[in-house]
């Protein structure tokens, strides 16, 4: 199985939708995905994710399935912190970023959220939520996550190509969950461009480890002559 994990195009957050540029990005992405062939499409329940998926769904005649757990509101609730009366993503807050790279947090590994610096956040609840929902998602696709041993077990061979349209903040926690890499390490070293595509491969072996084949790839934008953006300023 190949999972195409896609961040929505250039957004308007209020109201939740795409800008004209975002719609062009979605069209460019659809041309690329059509070349690969997609069997199923899943989206966040957010309009900006759904609108990004519409062109490829129309192109291939696929009806998307909406998944609430992918909605950015869950990540914002769980992986944010309030400082000086303002709410920030933990990965964009200077204090949290320093903690993420500290040896104290690194030594806690997957229980990084137990560090006192995150005591006033919902990060622990957030990881429990994303792990539970992610495991349900992959179980339905035929792959059982063995978190104790950091592997998956294939219960039902799956050769489909599946697209999941979601958000930047969601992608970071999702990748941490799927790849068994602590969230602070993902957030410190990875970011996600608008309409970019990350492909994760799942073998049909009895026991397997998912492999990232390409990350945050936006070559479809270059092909169509569309601008690319510095995504460090776009966290949703």
C-alpha positions as CSV (number, residue, x, y, z in Angstrom):
1,X,0.0,0.0,0.0
2,X,1.1,3.5,-0.7
3,X,-0.3,6.3,1.4
4,X,-0.2,9.8,-0.1
5,X,-0.4,12.2,2.8
6,X,-1.2,15.7,1.5
7,X,-1.4,19.1,3.2
8,X,-4.2,21.4,2.0
9,X,-3.4,24.3,-0.4
10,X,-3.0,28.0,0.4
11,X,-5.8,28.7,2.9
12,X,-8.2,31.2,4.1
13,X,-8.7,30.3,7.8
14,X,-11.8,32.5,8.2
15,X,-14.0,31.4,6.5
16,X,-12.3,28.0,6.1
17,X,-11.5,27.7,2.4
18,X,-8.8,28.0,-0.2
19,X,-7.4,31.1,-1.8
20,X,-7.3,31.4,-5.6
21,X,-3.7,30.3,-5.3
22,X,-4.7,27.3,-3.2
23,X,-7.2,26.2,-5.8
24,X,-4.5,26.3,-8.5
25,X,-2.3,24.3,-6.2
26,X,-5.1,21.7,-5.9
27,X,-5.5,21.5,-9.6
28,X,-1.7,21.0,-10.1
29,X,-1.7,18.3,-7.5
30,X,-4.6,16.5,-9.1
31,X,-2.7,16.3,-12.4
32,X,0.2,14.7,-10.6
33,X,-1.9,12.2,-8.6
34,X,-3.9,11.2,-11.7
35,X,-0.6,10.0,-13.2
36,X,-0.1,7.7,-10.2
37,X,-3.7,6.6,-9.9
38,X,-5.5,6.8,-6.6
39,X,-7.9,4.1,-5.4
40,X,-9.4,5.9,-2.3
41,X,-9.5,9.4,-0.9
42,X,-9.8,10.4,2.7
43,X,-10.0,14.0,3.9
44,X,-10.2,16.0,7.1
45,X,-13.6,17.4,7.8
46,X,-12.1,20.9,7.2
47,X,-13.3,22.7,4.1
48,X,-9.7,23.7,3.1
49,X,-8.7,20.0,3.0
50,X,-11.9,18.9,1.2
51,X,-11.4,21.7,-1.4
52,X,-7.9,20.5,-2.0
53,X,-9.1,17.0,-2.6
54,X,-12.0,17.9,-5.0
55,X,-10.0,18.2,-8.2
56,X,-8.5,14.7,-8.0
57,X,-11.9,13.2,-6.8
58,X,-13.6,14.7,-9.8
59,X,-10.9,13.6,-12.2
60,X,-11.0,10.0,-11.0
61,X,-14.7,9.8,-10.1
62,X,-13.9,9.0,-6.4
63,X,-16.1,10.0,-3.5
64,X,-14.0,11.2,-0.6
65,X,-14.5,9.8,2.9
66,X,-14.3,12.5,5.7
67,X,-12.3,11.7,8.9
68,X,-13.0,13.9,11.9
69,X,-9.8,12.9,13.7
70,X,-7.7,14.6,10.9
71,X,-9.4,17.9,11.6
72,X,-6.8,20.5,12.7
73,X,-9.0,21.5,15.7
74,X,-8.0,18.4,17.6
75,X,-4.3,19.2,17.1
76,X,-4.8,22.8,18.1
77,X,-6.6,21.7,21.2
78,X,-3.9,19.2,22.2
79,X,-0.6,20.5,20.9
80,X,-0.9,24.2,21.8
81,X,0.3,26.2,24.8
82,X,-0.8,29.5,26.3
83,X,1.9,32.1,27.0
84,X,1.3,35.8,27.9
85,X,-2.4,35.4,27.1
86,X,-1.7,34.0,23.6
87,X,-2.1,30.5,22.3
88,X,0.7,29.0,20.2
89,X,1.5,25.6,18.7
90,X,4.0,23.9,20.9
91,X,6.3,23.5,17.9
92,X,6.2,27.2,17.1
93,X,6.7,28.4,20.7
94,X,10.4,29.3,21.5
95,X,10.2,27.9,25.0
96,X,8.9,24.6,23.8
97,X,11.3,24.4,20.9
98,X,14.2,24.7,23.3
99,X,12.7,21.8,25.4
100,X,12.2,19.7,22.3
101,X,16.0,19.6,21.6
102,X,17.0,19.3,25.2
103,X,18.6,16.1,26.4
104,X,16.0,15.9,29.2
105,X,13.2,15.6,26.7
106,X,15.1,13.4,24.3
107,X,15.8,10.9,27.1
108,X,12.0,10.6,27.8
109,X,11.6,9.3,24.2
110,X,8.0,8.6,23.5
111,X,6.9,9.9,26.9
112,X,8.4,13.3,26.2
113,X,5.1,14.9,27.4
114,X,5.9,13.9,30.9
115,X,8.5,16.6,31.2
116,X,7.3,19.4,33.6
117,X,7.6,21.9,30.8
118,X,4.5,20.4,29.2
119,X,2.5,20.0,32.4
120,X,0.1,22.8,31.5
121,X,-0.7,21.4,28.0
122,X,-2.8,18.5,26.7
123,X,0.1,16.9,24.8
124,X,-0.2,13.6,26.7
125,X,-3.9,13.5,25.8
126,X,-3.1,14.5,22.3
127,X,-0.7,11.7,21.7
128,X,-3.1,9.2,23.2
129,X,-5.8,10.5,20.9
130,X,-3.7,10.5,17.7
131,X,-2.2,7.1,18.4
132,X,-5.7,5.5,19.0
133,X,-7.3,7.1,15.9
134,X,-4.3,6.4,13.7
135,X,-4.2,2.7,14.8
136,X,-7.9,2.4,14.0
137,X,-7.4,4.0,10.5
138,X,-4.6,1.5,9.6
139,X,-6.4,-1.5,11.1
140,X,-9.3,-0.8,8.7
141,X,-6.7,-0.8,5.9
142,X,-5.3,-4.2,7.0
143,X,-2.3,-3.1,9.1
144,X,-2.1,-3.6,12.9
145,X,0.3,-1.3,14.7
146,X,2.4,-3.1,17.3
147,X,3.6,-0.1,19.3
148,X,5.5,-2.2,21.8
149,X,7.9,-3.4,19.1
150,X,7.6,-0.3,16.8
151,X,6.3,-2.4,13.8
152,X,3.1,-3.1,11.9
153,X,1.7,-6.5,11.1
154,X,-0.1,-7.0,7.8
155,X,-3.3,-8.9,8.4
156,X,-4.8,-8.3,5.0
157,X,-2.6,-7.6,1.9
158,X,-3.4,-4.2,0.5
159,X,-2.0,-2.9,-2.9
160,X,-4.1,0.3,-3.0
161,X,-2.9,3.8,-3.5
162,X,-4.7,6.0,-0.8
163,X,-4.7,9.7,-0.5
164,X,-5.3,11.5,2.8
165,X,-5.8,15.3,2.6
166,X,-5.2,17.0,5.9
167,X,-3.1,19.7,7.6
168,X,0.4,20.7,8.6
169,X,-0.2,20.4,12.4
170,X,-2.0,17.1,11.9
171,X,0.8,15.7,9.7
172,X,3.4,16.2,12.4
173,X,1.6,14.3,15.1
174,X,0.4,11.7,12.5
175,X,3.9,11.0,11.3
176,X,5.1,10.7,14.9
177,X,2.4,8.1,15.5
178,X,2.9,6.1,12.3
179,X,6.7,6.1,12.3
180,X,7.2,5.6,16.0
181,X,9.4,8.7,16.2
182,X,9.0,11.0,19.2
183,X,6.9,14.1,18.4
184,X,9.6,16.6,19.4
185,X,12.0,15.1,16.9
186,X,9.5,15.3,14.1
187,X,8.6,18.9,15.0
188,X,12.2,19.9,15.3
189,X,13.4,18.6,12.0
190,X,10.4,18.5,9.6
191,X,7.9,20.9,8.2
192,X,5.2,20.7,5.6
193,X,4.7,22.8,2.5
194,X,1.3,23.9,1.1
195,X,-0.3,21.2,-1.1
196,X,2.8,19.1,-0.6
197,X,2.8,15.3,-0.9
198,X,4.4,12.8,1.5
199,X,4.4,9.2,0.4
200,X,4.6,6.3,2.9
201,X,5.0,2.8,1.7
202,X,3.6,-0.3,3.5
203,X,4.8,-3.7,2.4
204,X,2.6,-6.7,2.5
205,X,5.1,-8.6,4.6
206,X,3.8,-10.2,7.8
207,X,5.9,-7.7,9.9
208,X,6.9,-4.4,8.4
209,X,8.1,-0.9,9.1
210,X,6.5,1.9,7.1
211,X,9.0,3.8,5.0
212,X,8.9,7.4,3.8
213,X,9.5,7.4,0.1
214,X,9.2,11.1,-0.5
215,X,8.6,14.0,1.9
216,X,6.7,17.3,1.5
217,X,7.3,17.1,-2.3
218,X,5.9,20.1,-4.2
219,X,7.3,19.5,-7.6
220,X,3.8,19.7,-9.1
221,X,4.0,23.5,-8.3
222,X,7.2,23.9,-10.2
223,X,5.7,22.0,-13.1
224,X,2.8,24.4,-13.3
225,X,4.9,27.5,-12.7
226,X,3.3,28.2,-9.3
227,X,5.2,29.8,-6.5
228,X,6.4,27.7,-3.6
229,X,6.3,29.1,0.0
230,X,8.5,29.0,3.0
231,X,6.3,26.8,5.1
232,X,7.9,27.7,8.5
233,X,5.4,30.5,8.5
234,X,2.3,28.3,7.8
235,X,1.5,26.0,10.6
236,X,-2.0,25.0,9.8
